[in-house]
Amino acid sequence: MRDLPLSATSDFVTRHARQRDPVRAVVELVWNAIDAEADSVRIDLTLSDMDAIESVTVTDDGHGISSDEVQSTFGRIGGSWKALATRSKNDKRGLHGKLGEGRLRAFALGSRVTWVSESINAIGERERVVIVGSTEQADPFGWEVSPSTAQKTGTVVTALNEQDRSLNLLQSESTLTTLTSHFAPVLLNDEHLSISFDGAVLNPSDEILDDTTMQATLDCDPATSIRIRIIEWRTGKHRAVYFGEDDERFAVEVSGAELENQAAFSAYVTWPGFDVESLAALSLSDMAPDPAGAVWRATKAAIRDHFASRRRSRRRDQIEEWKTKGIYPYADEPVTEVDKAERAVFDIVSSAIVPQIPKRKDGAQLTLNLLRDALRTDPENLAILVSEYVALTEQDRQALTKLLSETTLAGVIRSANLVTSRSKFLAGLEHLLFDPADSKQLGERDHLHKILENELWIFGEEYHLMNSERGLTQVLRTHLKLEGLPDGAVEPVKRWDGKSGRVDLHLAARAQQHDRVRHLVIELKAPGITAGRVERDQIEDYVNVVLANSAFASDRAVWDFILVVTDYDDLMDNSIKQPNREVGLLLEPEKKQGKPLVRAYVRRWRDIIDENKRRLEFATSSLQFDPSLAEGLAFIREEYGEMLPDSVVAADELQDGARGVEATEDAPQDSSGNTTP
């Protein structure tokens, strides 16, 4: 087999041979077959026992590749002979290929590609040309020729997936739609041409919902116009714009998602003035130099105007249908400017979600009523509310209808918001307490204590805040109020050493059962502190003050002191892990007649957070809500940003910026290299 050196730099060949777009590779091979004047093109996929694609074969009945054409066909990269011609070999069709790079794209389908071509050479002899390409060789192509007795010409291209590349995209439902839209112009204009993909015949006429052709003038030269054919497809999500010299040849494909994001469509732009340079410039969109930039600007305007007109027409028809059925949520015509604006927005949004609105009359009416109410009460979040509702199953919609007959939508929203907010708070608090960097910046009184004043549910639903970081004397006044005793003239309360102590959080509640008054005093320690003897003595001092001071005397009062820490030492651990003792219980002096019941506990933040997560688990699992670390931090920053250390807020903002950059860089791209949502 003779080597076939390529007239191009090795890096150019390598770069193009490593393309990883299998759909684009199939498109190029089919165009090569069409340029070879084939009437039948068939793409077949061979699958393994594991349903992975082992090989892709493209078979055509064109004029084939003769030995005297091999060098011009395969030996020149980047300068196709087609760039100098406008018609195919026997003047059957206009030529599509211009750049001479299509055959290298075949390597996206497999590392080894073979062309077996039956043809007639320049002197009228039938011959078979076999060309073998491999990405593992410096000169990727080799070829040989032999006499042939075949009666028909044609080419079979086989790509072997020897390296087990992922070709799953070819098995996607969208691939057939992409191929149909790509070859629609030539298929619609040539009744003799047939293309099939994995057994399915491409038949664009069956998929066309609307077919409109228009003219548009160029702003750089009003005397020059382009022809735009817009085909709207019944199914799929394919949106693309094609540019070419005539109705059959479209050398450039560009994503059309930014021009129309609802309808599936293909726009075919033809202009006889296109050449290789202007076609290449189209990749710059309307920033391309004229005339390519002018073509883009005219195309964008025409496509947007076309679909805006289509939507207005469909919207009018849909509104009339709803009015006829009696489910349109507005009975009278709008009077004020506000009413007119609301009605216009409603008509636009409702018509956009028609495919998701239930077919049943009661379901459709509920959807439209919810949309109207959301528009009036919470227009900023309208898109989220509508998209979530229309995504409900029929069973869930019926459950919501029943629920709204028993309570209000506002009540449902408040309940769900309570659960999600608490879940996000726990995720954010967990980070602040245990992150190696941020936990060092968190102070007990400057930060942690101020945040927790507003999230007291974490210690128990029954408490409300009575005192925050107040002296023991003020704690006594609160106690006397709950006991129904005068609190005006009270003696200052001191610890055993004569100092006036301060508690971080004093929570109190009058229990309904047995007329009890429960007090909860929380002593917080910064994340960096490991509790030991000093902290144990501090909490014991508080216990002794309540027991020793006669002003606190009460048979119906219960005082629970809880020291909350990130961790504690062995001394503390030994004090609380005793037989027959409640978990975390540090002190429980014997209850005496006329005295309150007083207990002291030591709790780790890890245990408190986990207990709260377990309490919320049922609700969050039903809501299908599991907040991420980023969501938790965002909640903490939004609610308590002014209470956080500046370094923590700044670090979080930098992380958000980095995540935004990563998201942009990692965003998937379509076959044209455009970022997709």
TAJO-V739849 format. One record per residue. N is the residue number from 1. PHI is phi in degrees with one decimal (* if undefined). NEAR is the number of other C-alpha atoms within 8 Angstrom. Layout:
BEGIN
n->{N;N}
phi->{PHI;PHI}
near->{NEAR;NEAR}
END
This chain:
BEGIN
n->{1;2;3;4;5;6;7;8;9;10;11;12;13;14;15;16;17;18;19;20;21;22;23;24;25;26;27;28;29;30;31;32;33;34;35;36;37;38;39;40;41;42;43;44;45;46;47;48;49;50;51;52;53;54;55;56;57;58;59;60;61;62;63;64;65;66;67;68;69;70;71;72;73;74;75;76;77;78;79;80;81;82;83;84;85;86;87;88;89;90;91;92;93;94;95;96;97;98;99;100;101;102;103;104;105;106;107;108;109;110;111;112;113;114;115;116;117;118;119;120;121;122;123;124;125;126;127;128;129;130;131;132;133;134;135;136;137;138;139;140;141;142;143;144;145;146;147;148;149;150;151;152;153;154;155;156;157;158;159;160;161;162;163;164;165;166;167;168;169;170;171;172;173;174;175;176;177;178;179;180;181;182;183;184;185;186;187;188;189;190;191;192;193;194;195;196;197;198;199;200;201;202;203;204;205;206;207;208;209;210;211;212;213;214;215;216;217;218;219;220;221;222;223;224;225;226;227;228;229;230;231;232;233;234;235;236;237;238;239;240;241;242;243;244;245;246;247;248;249;250;251;252;253;254;255;256;257;258;259;260;261;262;263;264;265;266;267;268;269;270;271;272;273;274;275;276;277;278;279;280;281;282;283;284;285;286;287;288;289;290;291;292;293;294;295;296;297;298;299;300;301;302;303;304;305;306;307;308;309;310;311;312;313;314;315;316;317;318;319;320;321;322;323;324;325;326;327;328;329;330;331;332;333;334;335;336;337;338;339;340;341;342;343;344;345;346;347;348;349;350;351;352;353;354;355;356;357;358;359;360;361;362;363;364;365;366;367;368;369;370;371;372;373;374;375;376;377;378;379;380;381;382;383;384;385;386;387;388;389;390;391;392;393;394;395;396;397;398;399;400;401;402;403;404;405;406;407;408;409;410;411;412;413;414;415;416;417;418;419;420;421;422;423;424;425;426;427;428;429;430;431;432;433;434;435;436;437;438;439;440;441;442;443;444;445;446;447;448;449;450;451;452;453;454;455;456;457;458;459;460;461;462;463;464;465;466;467;468;469;470;471;472;473;474;475;476;477;478;479;480;481;482;483;484;485;486;487;488;489;490;491;492;493;494;495;496;497;498;499;500;501;502;503;504;505;506;507;508;509;510;511;512;513;514;515;516;517;518;519;520;521;522;523;524;525;526;527;528;529;530;531;532;533;534;535;536;537;538;539;540;541;542;543;544;545;546;547;548;549;550;551;552;553;554;555;556;557;558;559;560;561;562;563;564;565;566;567;568;569;570;571;572;573;574;575;576;577;578;579;580;581;582;583;584;585;586;587;588;589;590;591;592;593;594;595;596;597;598;599;600;601;602;603;604;605;606;607;608;609;610;611;612;613;614;615;616;617;618;619;620;621;622;623;624;625;626;627;628;629;630;631;632;633;634;635;636;637;638;639;640;641;642;643;644;645;646;647;648;649;650;651;652;653;654;655;656;657;658;659;660;661;662;663;664;665;666;667;668;669;670;671;672;673;674;675;676;677}
phi->{*;-82.5;-73.9;-121.9;-63.5;-99.9;-86.4;-165.3;-67.3;-65.4;-67.8;-63.5;-63.8;-61.7;-60.6;-74.8;-73.6;-101.3;-59.5;-121.2;-108.3;-66.3;-65.7;-63.5;-62.1;-62.4;-58.1;-64.9;-66.4;-67.1;-63.1;-60.6;-66.5;-65.5;-65.4;-86.0;68.1;-74.5;-99.8;-132.4;-128.5;-128.7;-109.2;-122.0;-109.5;-106.0;-105.7;-84.4;-63.4;-95.2;64.2;-90.8;-78.0;-90.4;-155.9;-124.8;-122.7;-118.3;-115.7;-137.0;-113.1;-77.2;-79.2;77.7;-114.7;-90.8;-63.1;-81.5;-110.1;-60.1;-63.2;-73.1;-84.2;-108.0;-83.9;-114.9;-109.4;88.0;-147.7;-61.7;-61.6;-68.6;-66.1;-98.6;-124.8;-113.9;-121.4;-69.1;-51.7;-106.3;62.0;-84.3;-143.0;-73.0;-87.5;-92.1;-65.3;-134.7;-97.2;68.5;-118.4;-60.4;-65.9;-69.8;-66.3;-59.2;-70.7;-69.7;-95.6;177.6;-78.1;-131.0;-125.2;-124.0;-109.4;-113.3;-125.6;-96.1;-150.3;-120.5;-79.9;-64.4;-102.0;87.2;-92.4;-81.6;-150.2;-114.3;-110.6;-115.4;-119.0;-118.8;-120.2;-144.9;-76.0;-91.0;-113.9;-63.0;-100.7;-68.8;-116.9;-135.1;-148.9;-150.3;-132.4;-148.3;-62.1;-136.9;-109.0;-62.3;-88.4;-122.7;-92.6;152.3;-135.8;-119.0;-105.4;-123.2;-107.6;-94.8;-88.2;-72.2;-96.7;54.0;-69.0;-80.3;-114.6;-59.3;-59.5;-68.6;-93.5;-75.0;-63.2;-71.8;-64.3;-62.4;-63.8;-62.1;-65.4;-62.6;-68.0;-66.4;-98.4;-54.5;-59.6;-71.1;-69.1;-71.9;-92.4;-127.3;-70.6;-88.2;-85.8;-133.2;-127.9;-126.9;-127.4;51.3;91.9;-102.1;-81.9;-76.0;-131.6;-63.3;-61.9;-75.7;-102.0;-80.7;-92.2;-151.8;-135.9;-127.9;-118.8;-145.9;-112.7;-140.5;-91.1;-90.2;-68.7;-82.7;-155.9;-57.2;-79.8;-103.5;-129.1;-115.6;-107.6;-123.4;-109.4;-111.1;-108.1;-97.3;-93.0;-69.5;-132.2;87.8;-126.8;-71.5;-137.9;-150.1;-120.9;-116.7;-123.0;-160.8;-81.5;-146.6;-72.6;-112.9;-107.2;-128.2;-82.2;-121.2;-119.8;-132.3;-62.1;-109.1;-62.6;-74.4;-90.1;-156.1;-109.4;-114.0;-81.7;-83.0;-153.6;-133.3;-114.0;-113.3;-104.6;-118.3;-155.5;-62.0;-80.1;-64.1;-131.5;-58.5;-67.8;-70.5;-65.4;-66.2;-71.4;-63.2;-64.7;-87.0;59.4;-76.7;-86.7;-67.0;-65.6;-66.0;-87.9;-60.8;-63.7;-65.1;-62.0;-63.8;-63.0;-65.9;-66.9;-59.0;-62.1;-66.0;-66.3;-64.3;-63.7;-61.9;-75.3;-63.0;-65.9;-62.3;-68.1;-61.4;-65.8;-65.9;-63.7;-60.7;-66.1;-68.6;-61.1;-63.2;-64.8;-64.2;-64.0;-63.0;-80.0;79.3;-114.7;-67.7;-77.0;-116.8;-89.0;-112.6;-73.7;-65.9;-110.9;-82.6;-65.0;-64.4;-62.0;-65.3;-65.4;-61.0;-63.4;-63.4;-64.7;-59.6;-61.7;-67.3;-67.4;-63.2;-69.9;-72.6;-107.3;-52.2;-60.7;-96.1;-77.7;-55.9;-76.6;-64.9;-61.9;-66.7;-66.5;-64.9;-66.6;-62.2;-60.2;-66.4;-66.9;-63.0;-62.3;-61.5;-66.1;-64.2;-64.8;-78.8;-99.6;-146.5;-64.4;-66.1;-106.2;-58.7;-60.8;-67.2;-60.2;-67.7;-63.4;-69.0;-67.9;-68.3;-83.7;-68.1;-74.2;-60.8;-64.0;-68.1;-65.0;-65.3;-64.6;-65.0;-59.2;-65.5;-62.7;-71.0;-81.1;-106.9;-147.0;-101.4;-62.0;-61.4;-65.2;-63.1;-65.6;-63.0;-64.9;-65.5;-66.0;-60.8;-67.0;-66.9;-64.5;-65.7;-64.4;-67.7;-61.5;-62.1;-64.6;-69.6;-62.5;-58.5;-65.5;-61.3;-81.3;-118.2;-67.7;-57.7;-88.1;-69.0;-63.9;-69.7;-89.3;-88.2;-95.2;-70.9;-96.0;-71.8;-126.8;-59.3;-62.6;-68.4;-66.7;-70.8;-55.0;-99.9;-131.2;-70.2;-57.1;-65.1;-100.8;148.6;-66.8;-81.9;-95.9;-129.1;-70.5;-105.1;-139.2;-125.4;50.1;-112.9;-72.8;-63.9;-65.8;-68.1;-59.8;-62.3;-59.7;-60.9;-59.9;-64.7;-60.8;-67.1;-82.3;77.6;-107.6;-63.8;-122.7;-70.3;-102.4;-124.4;-73.3;-58.3;-95.5;-120.4;-78.6;-60.7;-90.3;86.9;-89.2;-90.1;-80.7;-126.0;-102.7;-74.5;-134.8;-115.2;-109.9;-142.2;-149.3;-90.6;-71.8;-72.0;-78.8;60.5;55.9;-81.1;-117.5;-105.7;-117.3;-125.1;-111.3;-103.5;-110.2;-96.0;-125.9;-60.7;-56.4;-80.2;-92.0;-99.6;-66.7;-146.2;-62.0;-61.1;-70.1;-64.4;-64.8;-62.8;-69.7;-68.9;-59.8;-62.3;-61.2;-66.6;-61.2;-66.7;-74.6;-86.6;-85.6;-64.1;-65.7;-88.9;-61.7;-171.4;-77.5;-102.5;-92.1;-125.3;-115.4;-115.5;-101.2;-124.9;-89.7;-106.4;-137.6;-77.3;-158.9;-138.8;-86.5;-64.5;-59.4;-66.9;-62.3;-67.4;-71.8;-99.6;-97.3;-125.1;-58.7;59.1;-119.6;-59.3;-59.3;83.7;-73.4;-97.7;-138.4;-150.6;-59.3;-62.0;-71.5;-115.5;-57.5;82.4;-110.0;-75.5;-82.4;-125.6;-136.0;-127.5;-124.6;-123.9;-127.9;-84.0;-59.5;-57.8;-68.3;-65.3;-64.2;-64.4;-62.6;-67.2;-62.6;-65.3;-64.9;-87.6;-58.8;-61.0;-67.2;-68.1;-68.3;-67.3;-81.0;56.1;-125.0;-138.3;-65.0;-83.1;-59.1;-61.3;-67.3;-64.8;-64.9;-61.8;-64.2;-60.8;-63.9;-67.6;-83.1;-132.1;-56.2;-73.1;-98.8;-91.5;-60.0;-58.3;-64.9;-69.8;-62.4;-63.3;-64.5;-64.9;-66.8;-65.4;-64.3;-60.8;-63.2;-63.8;-64.6;-63.7;-65.1;-61.5;-61.6;-68.9;-68.3;-90.1;-60.2;-64.7;-122.9;-85.6;-65.7;-96.6;85.8;-87.2;-68.6;-107.8;-71.3}
near->{5;6;8;12;8;9;7;9;6;7;6;8;11;9;8;10;12;9;9;6;8;12;9;9;14;9;9;12;12;10;10;10;14;11;13;11;14;14;11;10;15;12;13;10;10;8;10;8;5;5;6;10;13;12;13;13;12;13;11;13;15;14;12;13;11;15;9;7;8;10;9;9;9;10;11;13;13;8;9;15;10;12;11;6;8;8;10;13;7;6;7;8;8;11;12;11;13;12;11;13;10;12;9;9;14;16;16;13;15;14;14;13;14;12;12;11;14;18;15;13;11;7;5;6;8;12;15;13;16;11;11;12;10;11;11;6;6;6;9;12;11;12;12;9;9;7;8;8;6;7;4;7;13;14;15;12;11;11;15;12;13;9;6;6;8;7;10;8;9;8;7;8;6;9;11;10;10;9;10;11;10;8;8;10;10;10;12;9;8;7;7;5;9;11;10;11;11;8;7;6;8;11;9;11;6;5;9;11;8;8;9;7;8;7;8;11;11;15;7;7;7;8;6;7;10;12;11;13;11;13;12;12;13;8;6;8;8;11;12;12;12;13;12;17;11;9;11;10;11;13;11;10;10;9;11;10;8;6;8;11;7;4;9;13;12;16;12;14;13;12;11;7;5;10;6;8;7;10;14;8;12;13;8;8;9;12;6;11;9;8;9;13;15;13;12;11;10;12;11;9;8;9;12;10;8;8;9;8;8;8;8;8;8;9;11;8;8;9;11;8;8;10;9;7;7;6;11;11;8;5;5;4;5;8;6;6;7;6;9;10;8;10;9;8;8;11;10;9;8;10;11;7;8;7;5;7;10;9;6;6;8;6;11;12;11;9;12;12;9;8;12;10;8;11;11;8;6;8;8;5;7;11;7;7;9;9;8;8;9;10;7;9;6;6;7;8;11;8;8;8;9;8;8;9;7;6;8;8;7;6;8;9;8;8;8;9;8;8;11;11;9;8;14;14;12;11;14;15;11;11;12;10;11;9;9;6;6;12;13;8;9;15;9;11;8;9;12;11;12;10;10;8;10;6;7;12;8;9;7;7;7;6;11;8;11;9;10;10;9;11;10;13;10;9;11;11;11;10;9;12;10;9;7;6;7;7;9;5;5;7;5;6;10;11;11;7;5;6;7;9;8;8;13;13;15;15;13;12;10;9;9;6;5;5;8;11;13;12;12;11;13;13;12;10;10;11;14;7;9;10;12;11;8;7;9;10;8;8;13;10;10;10;12;8;12;10;12;6;9;6;5;12;11;8;9;8;11;11;12;12;15;13;14;12;16;14;8;10;9;7;8;12;9;8;8;12;9;7;4;4;8;5;6;9;12;10;8;8;7;5;8;6;5;7;11;15;11;14;13;15;12;12;11;10;9;8;8;11;11;8;8;9;10;8;7;10;8;8;8;13;9;7;7;6;8;7;10;8;9;6;11;16;15;9;12;12;10;7;6;9;9;4;9;11;9;6;7;10;11;8;8;9;8;8;8;8;8;8;8;8;8;8;8;7;6;6;9;7;9;9;7;8;6;8;8;7;4}
END
